[in-house]
Amino acid sequence: MPLDQERNLPLWAHLNELRARLIRSLIAIALGVGLAFWKLRWILENIVLAPLRPDFITFRGLCRIGVCVEDFPPLRLQATAPTEQFLKALVLGLSIGFILAFPYIVWQIWQFIRPGLYRHEQKALRGIVLYISGLFFLGVLFGYYVLVPLMMRFFMSFQLTPQVENIWRIGDLIGLMAQTILAAGLAFQLPVLLWGLSWGGLITAAGLEQWRRYAIVASVILGGVLTPSPDVLSQLILAVPLWGLYEVSVLIVKLSERRRRPLLPISGIR
């Protein structure tokens, strides 16, 4: 269907298309959930519980640079409600299903909004699905390999008194890991978000550069909050990538402004 015909469809046609794309996205998530339940025990033992072990790749990597994490305190897991294991298995499955289906969901969203854009806007947004999906998966990997093991290691070693034993609920562990990893994946969308605000004329590269010092301070603060470990190295491991995301965003906005400058006199051409 030609671009203008797609743009001029009646409201009910747009709503039907939106419903169809939502259904397709939900089906994709359901397929991911089914795959997760098929390998649920393997996922739990080799992915969910792996960051709690001293031989996890993150701790081995830290040991190579002289920051060895030794003497992991004992930890027991339990379920305190009849439905806890089943309900948290659903949470785990839905989280994995959403992560696996994320590129397809973004593609469905893009296919829905694309016909309403001008041709030069479509050209500028070429590859946006790949960029968004790539940043999301980078955030997921960062959350799993950096945030989760350092955070769990701190909580495992923290005790008010040796008389209090760490016995965690498996539901709380799965919930905290899922929230942390998904939050990291969404946080890595910062370059896309700032680029979109720049495209809409709400921010500029010069303004972002003026706010650089505040971004550095905010990165250090977030590094300390997200990783409640008292050592400076753990905070820097988190703060540096957050600051790096901001710098990447400044560069993207600057390049975007240079590319748009020649288009300003003809911005109304479709």
Salt bridges, closest charged atoms under 4 A:
ASP4 OD1 - ARG7 NH1 3.13
GLU17 OE2 - ARG21 NE 3.18
GLU84 OE2 - ARG169 NE 3.15
GLU165 OE2 - ARG76 NE 3.01
GLU209 OE2 - LYS254 NZ 2.59
GLU247 OE2 - ARG212 NE 2.74
